[in-house]
């Protein structure tokens, strides 16, 4: 295995209401504009329990948990994926709907 290649161990895939998305831009106030693979744009935040351990940049692939109320417009970012994990998701056709933004 080459040195620069990162090994993928476990990749959290969407379950239940969760959707994959790509960060379009940082809105401010700890919120991000995310285009999700269900065709909706949501304003998402990182919940307090994950705020210190989750780093999100523009064009990051993230796992979004839509809110129960206003779920079409808002959600929580619960996971951010590394480049190796993005490649793994792309190989298994999880990112087909948001491929144009990658």
KARA-V970275 format. One record per residue. RES is the residue in three letters. PHI is phi in whole degrees, 0 to 359 (none if undefined). Layout:
# KARA-V970275
res: {RES;RES}
phi: {PHI;PHI}
This chain:
# KARA-V970275
res: {UNK;UNK;UNK;UNK;UNK;UNK;UNK;UNK;UNK;UNK;UNK;UNK;UNK;UNK;UNK;UNK;UNK;UNK;UNK;UNK;UNK;UNK;UNK;UNK;UNK;UNK;UNK;UNK;UNK;UNK;UNK;UNK;UNK;UNK;UNK;UNK;UNK;UNK;UNK;UNK;UNK;UNK;UNK;UNK;UNK;UNK;UNK;UNK;UNK;UNK;UNK;UNK;UNK;UNK;UNK;UNK;UNK;UNK;UNK;UNK;UNK;UNK;UNK;UNK;UNK;UNK;UNK;UNK;UNK;UNK;UNK;UNK;UNK;UNK;UNK;UNK;UNK;UNK;UNK;UNK;UNK;UNK;UNK;UNK;UNK;UNK;UNK;UNK;UNK;UNK;UNK;UNK;UNK;UNK;UNK;UNK;UNK;UNK;UNK;UNK;UNK;UNK}
phi: {none;297;296;282;274;273;270;267;263;236;241;282;259;298;223;67;274;295;226;272;207;234;285;274;195;272;272;118;68;76;244;228;268;237;266;262;283;266;89;251;259;237;268;240;234;262;298;304;291;251;302;279;261;242;253;234;237;299;70;282;271;229;256;248;252;298;291;293;254;61;295;284;246;225;191;247;273;253;204;239;256;283;297;295;291;298;298;298;295;293;297;260;62;280;255;301;288;248;299;294;269;283}
